[in-house]
Amino acid sequence: MERLTGLDAGFLYMETPTLHMHTLKISVLDPSTIPGGYTFDRVKEVFAERLHLLPPFRRRLVDVPFRLHHPVWIEDPDFDLDLHVRRVGAPAPGGTREFAELISDIASHQLDRRRPLWEVWVVEGLEGGRVGFVAKMHHSIADGVAAADLLINVLDDAPDAVVDPPAREWRPESVPSRWRLFRDAIAAIVFNLRMLPSLVRRTFSGVRAARRFRGSSEVAPALPFAGPNLPFNAALTAQRTFAMTTLPLSDVRAVKDACGTTLNDVVLAVCAGALREWLLARGLPTDRPLVAGVPVSTREKKGLVLQGNVVSNMFTALRVDLADPIERLRETSRAAKAAKGVHAAMGPQLLANWSEVTPPRPFSWFMRTYSRLHLADRHRPPINLVVSNVPGPRDPLYVAGARLGGIWSVGPILEGIGLNITMWSYLDDLNVGMVACPDAMPDLWTLADLLPAALDELVTAAGVRVARS
């Protein structure tokens, strides 16, 4: 039995019937090289052989009586792999759009909290005989870094790799008694309350440090609620739309080197360029920057991390108000540096520390009431969108002898923050996954198609030519 951290549990408390807190990991492979050929039963065998490499996949939640404190994980005594690995056919002809249409439907439904919080959908009938995998994991299981490590841990680095058996046999746990859950929760609450005075002092100190940084910064850091109100900054429905595209990572690196910025700066500038064109095509104003939330890992990483969230957020400006692509990149880079300065001054662990003492029932009640009353439609959004960039595997990966051809990922959208753009690198590609609510943003594919054009614009303006294999 293991209690969820406050940050992990917070992703559970945020969830409502229209706000889904799962993430998606999508991959495609060519099964023609699998010894003996592809069968769905063989896929399930592969998962069964590797479950010991995916520790959170056999754990389920147990709530504390009266929801006094965060839930606990236990090794599920009723675990059944057949409830988690599912088979589905892609709509004909099985191209990218049809695959994304199916992913959209998968993304529109919440996970069942009575079981471990994940599903893998095996998608057959894709063009060229390919097979797709859509893994849906609740955010309470893993952040981007942990999800990347889970992927690396379960996949092979060679087509003929052999999986080592588990060091010890997996053992399920019995559900703890209500009395034990209650007693342990009270003890944890008392411990957290003892830490509260120190946390309050550190919070005030962090706020003062952030104000001093803002006063001395050459660029005014982006602030919450400073962005415009855009069509996708609205209350959500349960439906989701997923879109995907791929950018050449070599181009992103070439622009980064030519302009003396970071790779993340180029990613943000590409998003800003695409969003600017999207806004202009709809006659929407581009007279001020958008505010993007950027997840930031706060791990001191040592080895593989296979569960949990150790993450914070920084707020930065996307300069859709600048027409020149190089100026847009440079100002985006300056804004990102300012955002990092504020984030460091506040203290990267502050959000996680406060989440430990957040009472579950009031948090959940507030989120459900906010969602049910569509209050996101009644005020300016705290941020406009989420942009995430996760470094993925640089070497080819294999499943049962078949090489993965691509990996995409996307995180959740929130009430009033109805657009998420997640970039996940694999080999020489930067794969982009995007999710939105179709009622507020029915033309997500238009924005996806604008991203490669925005990168091409930067490549041309920077004067770099990249040789591609």
N, C-alpha and C positions, 0 to 999 in steps of 0.2 A: 504494500500500500504506500502510495506517495501522493502528498498534497500538491495540487497545482500551484504554481507561483501566481501572484496577483496579476501579472501581465498575461499569462496564459489564460487564467480564468476570466480576465476582462474581455477576451474575444468571445467567450460564451455569453457573458452578460449583455454584450452589445447586440446579440442576434435577436431579430424580430421576424414575424412572418414575411416581411418584405426586405429585410436586411440580412443577407446570407454571409456568414463569416468563414466560408471555405475558400481554399485556393485550388487552382488547377495546374497540373503538370501534364503536358501533352507531348507525345513522341510518336514517331513513325518509323517503321522498319520494313525492309524487304525480306520476307521469310523464305525466299527461294534457297538460301544457303543453310537453312536449319537441317541438320542430319535427320533423315526420315520424313522431312516435310513438316509443314505447319498443321497443327490441330489445336483446337481450343483446350482439349484435355491436357496437351503438353504444356500449354501456357500455365494452367493451374498447377501442374506438377512443378514448374519452375518457381512459382510463387511459394508453394509449400516447402520446397527445398531451401528457400532463402528467408523464410519468416524470422529466423533467429537473427538475421542481419537487419531487421526492421523492428526494433523493440517496441515502438509505440503502437504498432499495428495489431497487437493482441491485448491492448489495454482499453478498458472502458471506464466511463465515469460512474461515480457513486456520489450522490448529493448528501450534504450534511443536513441533519434534521433542522427544520425551520430556516434552512439556508443561512445559518449563522456565520459561516465562513466558506472559504473556497472548497470546491469538491475535491475528491481524491481519485487517483487512478488505481485500478486493480487489474491484475492479470485475469482476463475475462473467463470465468468458468464455463460459459456457454459459447465460446468462440467457434464459429463455423465459416470456413473460408468461402464456401459457396454463396454466402450472403454478401460477399464483398467483391468477388471477381465475377463480372457479368459480361455477357456476349450480346452484341448488337450489330446490325448491318447498317452501313451508310446509305443514305438516299442516292439513287442513280443520278449521274454517272460516277459518283464517288470522287469528285474533284475537291479542291481546297474549299470552295464555298459550301459544298454539301457536307463536308467534314465539319466545318465551322458551325453549320446549322445544327448538326447533332450535338456538338459541344455546347452550343447555346442552350439547348434543352436540358442537358445534364447540369449546367450551371444554374438553372432556374429552380432547382429543388434542393431543399435542405437535407442534411444528413440526419439519420436516425440516432438520437442520443442514447437509445437503449443498447446500442452496439458500439464497438470501436469506430471512431469517427473518420472512416475512409472508405472509398470505393475505387475500384479500377474497372473501367469499361473497355473491353477489347472490341475494337471497331473493325469489322471485316467489310470487304467490298469496295475498298479504296482503289483508285486508278492504279493500273500497273500491277495489280495483285498485292499491293502493300497492305500492311495491317497497322492500325493506329491504336494507341493506348491513351486513355484519358484518366488520369489519377486525380481524384477529388479528395482533398484532405482538409480537415478543419484547421483553422489558423491556430487554435489552442495546442495543436500537436507540434508545430514547427514553424519557425520563421524561414526566410529565404535561404540563409546560410545552412540551417539544419536540414532543410529540404534538399539542398544541393548535395550535402554529405550523405543523406539517406540514399539518394539516387546513385552516387558513386559507390556506396557500400554494397548495393544490391546488384549492380550491373558488373559485367566482366570487362577487363581491359584487353582481352584476346578472345578470338572466336572459339578456341579449344580450352578455355579456362575451366578448372574444376573447383566447385564450391566445397570448402571445408565443412565438415559436419559441426554442429554446435558443440561447444566445450562441455555443456551440461544440458540435461534434458529440461525442456520448458515445463513449468508447473503452474497450473491455474491457482487462483486464490479464491477462497470463500468470501462472500460479501460480509464486510465487518458489521457488527451489531450497531444498532442505533445508539446505544449507550457509549460504545467506544468512539464512534464518530462525534458524538456530542462532547464527550470528555476531552478528546484531542483538539476539537475546535476551540473550546474555551481556553485551553492551555496556549494555543497559538495566538488567540486574540489578546490574551494578557501579555504575551511576549511582544506582539506588535505595538501595543499601547505604550509599553515601556520605551519603545524606539521613537514614539511620536514627537516628543519635545525636540529631540535632535534633528528629526526630519523637518520640522517647522523652521528651526534655525537655519538649516542648510538651504531651505527653499528661499527664505528672505535674502540670504547671502547670495544665492544664485541670481535672484531677480535684480539685486543691486549691481552685481557684476555684469549682467546682460545690459542694464541701462548704461553703465559706464562704457561698455564696448560700443553700443549704438551711438553714444555721444562722440566717440573718438574715431568711428569708422568713416572712411572716405565715401563709402556707398551705404545709403540707408538700407538696413536689412528689411526684407519683406516681413510684413506683419499679418497675422490672421485678420480676416474680414476686410482686407484692403483690396481684394480683387473685384472685378465686375461680376454681375449676376448673369450667367450664361444659361442657355436652354437646358444643359445637362446638370445644372445646379438646382435640382428640384427634388421633391419627395419621390421615393421609389415605389415601384410595384414589384411583385415577385419575379417578373420576367427579366431575363438577361439576354444580351446579344454579344457574341464573341466574334472577333476578327483577328486575323494574323497576317504578318508579312515578315520578310527577312531582309536585313541590311548586310552588306559586306563589311566585316569587321576590319579588313585591311584599309578600307576607305576612312572609317572612323579614326583609326590610328594615324593615318597619314595626315588628316586634318588636325588632330591633336598635336602631332609633332611640328607641323608647319606653323601653327598659331600659338604654340607654347602654352596650351591649356591642358586640362585633364580629359581622360576619356569620358568621365561623367559630364563634364561641361559640354562636350560635343553632343552627347545623348540629349541633354536638356535643350541645347540650341536646335537640334533637329526637331524635337517635339514642338518647340516654339515656332519654328518656321512652318511646319505643317499646320499647326493650329491657327497661325496667322492667315494662311490661305483659306482654311476652312471658314474662318470668321468673315473674311472679305467676300467669299462666294455667297454668303447668306446675308450680306448687308449689315453685319453686326459690327459694332465699334472695335477698333484696335488702338485706341488712344492711350491705353494704360496697360501695364504688365498684368499677367495672370499670376496667381499665387499657387505654387505646387507644393504638396507635401512629399518629402523624399525620405523613405525609411532608411535608417542608418544603423548598421550593426554595431553594438557596443561590446561584443565579445572580445575577451583576450584569448584568442583561439589557440588551442593546443591539441592537435589531432582531430579526429572526426567528432562532430557534434550531431547526435542522432535524435534529439528531441528538444522541444522548448523554444521560447522566444526570449532573446536578449537583444532588444531592438528599441530604438527611439526614433523620433521624427524631427526633421528640420524643415523650415519653411523658406522657400526661395522663389525668386521672381523669374517668370518666363517672359522674355522681352518681345512679345508679339507686337509691341508698338514701334519696333525698329524695322525698316524695310531692307537695309543693307545686311546681308547674311554674316559678313565678317564682324561688323559692329555688333550685331545681335549676339554672336558667339562671345566676343570679348566682354560685353556687358553682362551676359549670362554668367560668364566665369567670375566676374567681379561680384555679382550678386550671390553666387554660390559660396565664395570665400567669406563674404559677410555672414551668410547663414551659418556656415561652419563655426565662425567666431562666436555668434550668439549661442549656438548649441553647446559649444565647449564651455562658455561662461556660465550657462545655466546648470550644467552638470548632466552628462549623458545618462546617469542612472536615476535621475529625479523621477521620471515617469514611472519606472519600475518600482521605485521605493513607495510612491504614493499608491500605486495599485495594490500593494500588499495590505493597506489599511482601508481600502474602499469597501464599504459594506455591500454584499451581493444584492440583497432585496431592493434597496432604494435605487441602485444603479440599474438593475433590470427593469424596475417599474418606470423609471424615467425614460429609458430607451424605448420601451413599448408604447408609452403615452406619446412621446415625441413622434414616433413613427405613425401611430394610429390617427393622430390629429393632423398629420401632414404639416407639421410646424416648419419643416425645411422650406416650404413655399413662402414663408412669411418673413424671412429675414435674409440678409446678405450671407453668402456661404463663408464659412471660416477659411476654406481654401477652395480652389476651383477643381483640382484634380490631383491624383497621386501618380507619380512617376518613379518607377523602381528599376534599378539596374543590378542584376545579380551575375557575378562571374561564374560561369559554368565550366564544364570539363574542356580541357584543351586537347585531349587525346581521344581517339575513337572508342566508343563503348559498344558492347555486344550483349545480346540476350539470346541464350540458347544457340549461339553460333551465328545469329543474324545481327548485322551492324545497324545501329541507330542512325537514321538519316537526318534527324533534327529533333530538337527539344524546345518547346515553348512553355511559358508559364504566365500566369496572371493571378493577381490578388483580388480582394473584394472591393466593391464600391460601397459607399456609405450614404446615409440620408443627406441630401444637399451636395454631395460630392460624387456625382454620378459618372465619373470616367476614371478608369485605371489603365495605365500604360506600363507594362512590365517587359523589360528587355533581359534576355537570358542568353549568354554566349555559349556556343558549342562549336568546337573546331574553328573554322574561319568565318563563322556566321554570327550575326547578332540577331537572334530571333525575337520578334516583337509579338506579344499577346496583348489584346485590348478587350476590355469588357465595359459595357454600358447598359443602361436601362432603355429598351427600345421605345418606350413611351416618350422619353425625353430626348433621345438621340437615335432616331431611326436610320440615320445614314452613317453608321460607324465605319463601314467599309470605305466610304469616301475619305475619311481621315486616314485610315490605314494605307490607302493608295497614295496619299500625299507625303508620307514619311520618306520613301525612297527618293522622291523628287526633291524634298528638302535637303537630304544628304547630298544629292548630286549638285545642288545649288552651292553648298558649302565647298565641295571638292573643286568645282570650277572657280569659285571666288578665291580659294586659297592657292590655286595654281598647282595642284598636286595631281599627278597621274599615277595610278596604282596598277601594277601588273597583277592580274588575277589568274589563278590556276583554273 
